[in-house]
Amino acid sequence: MKHDTLDLGRFTEPALHILVSLAEGPKHGYAMMEDIKALSGATIGPGTLYGALGRLERLGYIEALPARDRRVPYRLTDGGRRTLEAQLSGLRRLTSTGIRRLSRA
């Protein structure tokens, strides 16, 4: 499995938010939705969240842990961590280039 890009098609943004949220440690769905809202202001609905969780799990970027009180926590895998690092590095390059170009305009 190649982990240098986040290959999730049009659902990249929710997936990236989820990976960033799980980088802090395991969380269940509602805790992720609250964390994502606090981090970015983005509201991710349950359908989007659980669809993205399913894709991330199938790709091996996250894994479900045993349920606690009917809530299933998820955690980042080593592959997910590498993928997140690569994605954030690319965003850092894009951001710094965009800021540099804007300052010249």
C-alpha positions in Angstrom: 0.0 0.0 0.0 1.4 3.4 -1.0 1.2 6.0 1.8 2.7 9.1 0.2 -0.7 10.6 -0.9 -4.1 10.5 0.5 -6.0 8.7 -2.3 -9.6 9.4 -1.3 -11.0 11.2 -4.3 -13.5 13.9 -3.6 -13.7 13.0 0.1 -10.2 14.1 0.9 -11.1 17.0 3.2 -13.3 15.0 5.7 -10.7 12.2 5.7 -7.9 14.7 6.4 -9.9 16.2 9.2 -10.4 12.7 10.7 -6.8 11.8 10.5 -5.7 15.1 12.1 -8.3 14.4 14.9 -7.0 10.9 15.5 -3.4 12.0 15.5 -4.1 13.2 19.1 -5.3 9.7 20.1 -8.3 7.3 19.7 -11.7 8.9 19.5 -15.3 7.7 18.8 -17.4 9.4 16.1 -19.1 12.1 18.2 -15.8 13.1 19.8 -14.2 13.4 16.3 -17.1 15.6 15.1 -16.7 17.9 18.0 -12.9 18.0 17.7 -13.0 18.7 14.0 -15.5 21.5 14.6 -13.2 23.0 17.2 -10.1 22.6 15.0 -11.4 23.9 11.8 -14.9 25.2 12.2 -16.0 22.5 9.8 -19.2 20.6 10.6 -19.1 17.0 9.4 -22.4 15.2 9.6 -22.7 11.6 10.7 -23.2 10.2 7.1 -20.0 11.9 5.9 -18.1 11.0 9.0 -19.0 7.3 8.9 -18.5 7.0 5.2 -15.0 8.5 5.5 -14.3 6.3 8.5 -15.2 3.2 6.4 -12.9 4.3 3.5 -10.1 5.1 5.9 -10.4 1.7 7.6 -10.5 -0.1 4.3 -7.3 1.7 3.2 -5.7 0.7 6.5 -5.2 4.3 7.7 -7.3 3.8 10.8 -8.6 0.8 12.8 -11.6 0.3 15.1 -10.9 -0.5 18.7 -13.3 -2.6 20.9 -16.6 -0.7 21.6 -17.1 1.0 24.9 -20.6 1.8 26.0 -21.9 1.3 22.4 -19.3 3.7 21.1 -16.6 2.5 18.7 -13.3 4.4 19.1 -10.9 4.5 16.2 -7.1 5.0 16.1 -4.6 6.0 13.5 -2.4 3.2 12.2 1.3 3.6 11.3 0.3 3.8 7.7 -2.3 6.5 8.5 0.3 8.4 10.4 2.7 8.3 7.4 0.0 9.3 5.0 -1.1 12.2 7.3 2.5 13.4 7.6 2.9 13.3 3.8 -0.4 15.1 3.2 0.5 17.8 5.7 3.9 18.3 4.3 2.3 18.9 0.8 -0.1 21.3 2.3 2.8 23.2 4.0 4.5 23.6 0.7 1.3 24.7 -1.0 0.6 27.2 1.8 4.0 28.7 1.9 4.1 29.1 -1.9 0.6 30.7 -1.9 1.6 33.1 0.8 4.9 34.0 -1.0 3.1 34.6 -4.3 0.5 36.7 -2.6 3.1 38.9 -1.0 4.7 39.6 -4.4 1.4 40.5 -6.1 
